[in-house]
């Protein structure tokens, strides 16, 4: 029987060699592996069109759909995201999840896209699935915290952030700022200020951090310090309409109507239809005794869009103005 070993071994070796080159027994062909690496290189080089072509070809070569690689789908979806084609990216992730329903990176990617497009409930569902598979997944913990904040569930959001910080104590300052924001939304100005101060200690060049600090200080009754922080935010982002509008409102509340009006006009020079700036302008005119101009402005706001918060406030104020 020994005389048969060598021919048998030769035949077996030939079969295995053929299998490795053609995908026999489910092994990925060597050429396919090279194609994936090439596609990844195209992605890393920023050539997303090429990456999409290569990844689509790579995925479709695997006729057994259940064997199509999750990593290839993930990279294909990411390529579409880089092109801001979010609907196509989501389509890729959902197709992949049909074959890999417990794959945490795919679940997290789809959850993030649902979050970006305002489908918060669906995002929460998918992040829950990630955390079921990987309870310590940092992307899912921070993503779920953001979802709960958007839904107004601030205590639940902080619970997620607490777990996130425990696992990642050196997390980027933006997460600490988001944590601070949950306190601010519940008017817990003390804890909001403590946490936003920690974020600023790590990154003092983010205007949103200074905006949060200003809001927390104002809630604590530190009026001048709040204005100083807001001015710092404006030094970092001098043309941002939201920061300018915040300052205009605070100047109005302090009775400095000329300053408030000047800031509102600065916003309107950039965005002539900015509802909030038009509203601030109207309120300043009213305080300056220009009642007719204020009423005309409020009516303009109401007619432009009465469904927005500013539009609703304008409509309500019109009912309190003296009848002509």
Beta strands, then each sheet from edge to edge (+ up, - down):
end
